[in-house]
Amino acid sequence: MRVVVVGAGIGGLSLALSLHAAGIEAVVCEATPQIRPLGVGINLLPHAVRELTELGLDAALAANAIPTGALIYANKFGQEIWREPRGRAAGYAWPQYSIHRGVLQGLLLDAARERLGAAAILADHEAVAVESDATGATVNFRSRTTGEPLPSQRGDVVVACDGIHSAIRAQFYPDEGPPIWNRRVLWRATTRTAPYLDGRTMVMAGHQDVKFVCYPIDPAADANGEALINWIAELRFPDEATWRREDWNRPGRVEDFLPRFETWRFPWLDVPAVIRGADAIYEYPLVDRDPIARWTFGRVTLLGDAAHPMYPIGSNGASQAILDARTLAFELAVAPDADAALARYEAARRPSTSALVLANRGNGPEQVMQLTETRAPDGFAQIHDVLSPAELEEVAANYKRLAGFDPEALSRRPSLTPPRPEPR
């Protein structure tokens, strides 16, 4: 079997590594002329860390990421709404990691080049169309640099891992249109500053209209003992507002959002100081797409943001792409044929990720912040006067079950590492 992977992001590279581990040939075709690490920080939840650990990347992750110890939800005054341990501190067999997205992509890319060979990773290959038949599928490419056609790639299976603007998804859903903007804009950056709290805590403060998220992402403190803090400032705009098309690399302007956070000086975190300390700020409108009824078309299927782009709520985007990759590689290795494997993959992944897209539109586990704002906009003396312990615990537990990282269920779930085929 040969699989053509379209896209060298986190999902595509995780798939390539998983296919290689299962003894399946893969080639990765990436549109950008140079595969460069992009983005800022992300979180990898224990269910995704389990999969990367089974791919032999645990030591690399541990050396380059912060093992998240706790998650705190707070209101706009810095009052604590909910706190819970995370990763191993919560009893998982695997940690939760906070890491720079570009560092993670670099780790995956280095491993893919080492294991599959550099010739299996093709840059400057922009997919323009795919054709499927009874025995496989063929992708046609052009050079993004020159616009000239490139040799096509044929595989028993083609997997579109080409993101929220997937050309292959657009071929099958030509009337879908652009991603759906929910009137919120994110400004993302990193700031090197003094550690806050225990140096391993993820914080979400505010509510759905004004929110600040931060967490440390670099385990190597500099000579002054400072930490690299990843942060996100988020604002909601009026219904009549418009915004530029999403682009992870578009510079943002601090004057567009800092005034809304000027008073957010908590005893344990000075939000305006963190914002002002950033070297560069990037803006991104918060978008997703509606769930679709079908991912697989003959020998072509979708994965990651090409299949289920979702709001970055609950720290699940990259983690779900990794789960897609591992599930698909497993099914291709153990199913009786490629068609059965694709059907099993979609049955396993599409319903749960569709539900997650919709849950994130409802603020996912962050709904406790909005409930607090609605019930106690001026703050509170005791959070349990606003939200009962049962309410808080149920919101957190429900999301873990939906997203697939309930601790007990995750420990019970069988491995997605298929048996290695016997040498012939």
PyMOL commands that set and color helices and strands:
alter all, ss='L'
color gray80, all
select helices_A, chain A and resi 10-21+46-54+58-64+87-90+101-116+118-120+167-172+254-256+258-261+271-276+304-306+317-334+338-361+364-375+383-385+389-403+407-412
alter helices_A, ss='H'
color red, helices_A
select strands_A, chain A and resi 2-6+25-29+41-44+66-67+70-74+80-85+97-100+121-122+126-132+137-142+149-155+157-160+180-193+201-206+210-216+227-236+265-266+269-270+281-288+300-302
alter strands_A, ss='S'
color yellow, strands_A
deselect
rebuild
show_as cartoon
